[in-house]
Every structure is written in C-alpha cells, then in structure tokens.
Amino acid sequence: MISYFVYILKCRDDSFYTGITNSLERRLFEHQSGKNIEAYTYTRRPVTLVWFEKFTTPDEAIKIEKQIKGWSRRKKQALIDKEWDKLVQYSKNYTQFGKGD
C-alpha cells in the first residue's frame, strides 16, 4: 500500500515550507540537493524536516497540506512543537492573532 506524507521543512532563512509526497526520503533528498532551481527551498538550503504525518489516501493528504499552508507561522510552530492548547487557541482567535505571525 502506498503512503502519502505531508511535511514541514524549516529553511535556512527560518521560513517554513509545507509539501506532500509519497516518498519522504526521496523528497528530502531533492530539497537538499537543489534538484529544481525554481523551487521555494532552492535558495533557502539547507532545510530541516521539522514535522510530518503519514496518510493512506492522497485526497486526505492533499486536504491537510492545503489546510496547513493556510495557517499562520505561529500555528505551524504550535503543530511542530506539539503544543495542542496553543494550536486550538490560534484557531479560535484568528482575529486576535492574525494570519501573519
């Protein structure tokens, strides 16, 4: 059975990159080696894998990837740090915390 992974990389410039793949090891190698010069991570290497989750269907993985891409940096950091209370707090207080941080 094929697995699908949603992952977050922390880039050299401290930005986050969220992606999806069916081979996490291969995809990390591609990011690190600079396979695609037009990729977001190309000029931000090295990158570090800071979070990933495994899914059994591509639809489920795509849904989660899109959801995370819409999150603020603060909310992504809460996910990475497994700070579940903060993750919920940042979801409920969108107008207070905003999307930008």
ABEGO torsion letter per residue (X at the ends): XBBBBBBBBBBAAGBBBBBBBABAAAAAAAAAAGABAABAAAAAOBBBBABBBBBABAAAAAAAAAAAAABBAAAAAAAAAGBAAAAAAAAAAAAAAEAAX
